[in-house]
Amino acid sequence: MLYSMMTKETTNGKVIRLNNGEFDTEVLKSSVPVLVDFYADWCGPCHAIAPTIEALSNEFAGKVKFVKVDVDANQEVASRYEIMSIPTIMLFENGSVEDSIVGAYPASVYKQHIERALGQVR
């Protein structure tokens, strides 16, 4: 039962699921900063942070684009950014990685990294 609940995760339209062919357009050429959640369906910690990432996508709507990349289905992108552990969260700005976080953390940690990237740290 738990496994079937985990695999039915939805994004409610705020977090975009990407494949290899969309990464350059949606992330590298984006006019706004992009948070990329590198995950896998079998990864428990990835599922644990999914609601947090979804909530942050609502909080930062219009300021930051949120995308998910399945490392198993998109090995080219995962290899390009040397993703060795998941979840890995990377913040891209103007086509470059500006920050990265490896592992599952509370929402406050992700929010702090996003605010720092946006220059909003108090």
C-alpha angles and dihedrals in degrees: 000000000000092000093052091049091051095051093053094066113147132199101208089222096290098092112053120213110220137195130205094273095052099047098086094048098041099038114017096040096038117130090214130050114276128214110206118199109201106200146147130222092237094052112106096194089050090058090045093059096040094091090049092052090047092051092048090050088059093045094050097036110151093015102063131023114223121208137171125214120194104218093206094053094038105042093152093062093040090052093046090058094038095239104187101159133030143254091044119168118198127186114211126194125178090352096306134103106251099173141359137196123195118201139019117303139166118277091255091066094052091043092052091052092048093048091048090052090050092046092244100122109133 
